Amino acid sequence: MIKQPAYLKKGDKIAIVSPAKKLPKKIDQAVALFQQWGLEVIIGESVYADYHQFAGTDQLRTQDIQNFLDDTSVKAIIAARGGYGTIRIIDELDFTVFRESPKWIVGFSDITVLLSHLFSAENTQSIHAQMPYTFEEATPDSLESLRKALFGEPLHYEYTSTFKNRAGKAEGILIGGNLTLLAMVQGSVSEMDYTDKILFLEDVGEGEASIDRMMRMLKRSGKLAKLKGLIVGAFNELEVEKIPFGQTPEEVIWEVVKEYDYPVCFNFPTGHIDDNKAMVLGKIVKLSIDQHCISMDKF
């Protein structure tokens, strides 16, 4: 049974940390919104720290997260932003106290390393969602989806895809995140079990050849054959190939999974976009797909 941290309630204390890249701007708007939700916000030492491209040294970022993992009065830890750096510190974190008193951990992009580790090594749910760094550009709906996920309210997503999907219905445990980081944790204790799962993927700043390479790596390792469903989110800000690859990211992914029979949808609102909806990793979801219309519900 996958552990579910206690849902938040008004008056709860949350902490913001920066496990990866440094922040180039203040996150006052995000703090104010959390406070409007009735939460007490603690700003970690790493949030405004600066060490080359990182939010402080590896040691500082590790200790900052560790303090809040061990503080049972803190009910959720929110990553301020992604970038790069979480994989440098993941093996230094001690989850002993967290194991006995799990809490929600929120982030996306580079934070996929931490979310994947929580699922695989700690058997605990977490939330892939907007981070304080992205709050200013985020849609109200995406921020509201984060609030609902944290407070345990029902989540229902419905949208129309411009790319033809593979129709079908699926029910299963949701896993996923940033494709690059999922590829980077393969072979480690942070690698998730994909069997009978509904997988969602997103990425930013990669070329089509890189996306193709990583998808084929997942296929060759057997990760894609036994899924219950595949959700393809945003693949944007593509790196320009010197020689055109000849396929869009959606076409690349479809080429890799077209031989399977599980439902597949594209253009799902998750990833490095303004409408980055909250996805609860480890939660059972129901996915319904027809040619262009998709809906997903969290139980």
Secondary structure as GFF3:
##gff-version 3
##sequence-region A 1 299
A	DSSP	beta_strand	13	17	.	.	.	ID=ss1
A	DSSP	alpha_helix	28	36	.	.	.	ID=ss2
A	DSSP	beta_strand	40	43	.	.	.	ID=ss3
A	DSSP	alpha_helix	58	70	.	.	.	ID=ss4
A	DSSP	beta_strand	74	79	.	.	.	ID=ss5
A	DSSP	three_ten_helix	86	88	.	.	.	ID=ss6
A	DSSP	three_ten_helix	90	92	.	.	.	ID=ss7
A	DSSP	alpha_helix	96	100	.	.	.	ID=ss8
A	DSSP	beta_strand	104	107	.	.	.	ID=ss9
A	DSSP	three_ten_helix	109	111	.	.	.	ID=ss10
A	DSSP	alpha_helix	112	120	.	.	.	ID=ss11
A	DSSP	beta_strand	126	128	.	.	.	ID=ss12
A	DSSP	three_ten_helix	132	134	.	.	.	ID=ss13
A	DSSP	alpha_helix	140	151	.	.	.	ID=ss14
A	DSSP	beta_strand	155	160	.	.	.	ID=ss15
A	DSSP	beta_strand	168	178	.	.	.	ID=ss16
A	DSSP	alpha_helix	179	184	.	.	.	ID=ss17
A	DSSP	beta_strand	197	204	.	.	.	ID=ss18
A	DSSP	alpha_helix	208	220	.	.	.	ID=ss19
A	DSSP	beta_strand	229	236	.	.	.	ID=ss20
A	DSSP	alpha_helix	249	257	.	.	.	ID=ss21
A	DSSP	beta_strand	264	265	.	.	.	ID=ss22
A	DSSP	beta_strand	279	281	.	.	.	ID=ss23
A	DSSP	beta_strand	284	289	.	.	.	ID=ss24
A	DSSP	beta_strand	293	298	.	.	.	ID=ss25
###
